Amino acid sequence: MVRGSLVFARILSWIDSRLVDGVVNLAGAVTRLFANLDGPSTSVLTHIAAGRGLRRVQTGRIQTYLYGALAGALVVVLLNFLIK
């Protein structure tokens, strides 16, 4: 039973490292190729700017996330009263 599980795990590991990672790496290479050919577009620059802005939101402090969740819940409740 253990030997069969180990063989199965090795087969899945090979499939993951060779096939799945190969497809993912190929997709990344093709994307980089087209991005370099086209140059930085407005969409790319917008995503970079959004990422920089959102980086400040990720503080790692649970209190901050809880305040954000509370604010979101309050907005939903207020919208519920305003829409009715």
Secondary structure, DSSP 4 states (H G I P E B T S, - for coil): -HHHHHHHHHHHHHIIIIIIHHHHHHHHHHHHHHHHHH---HHHHHHHHHHHHHHTT----HHHHHHHHHHHHHHHHHHHHHH-
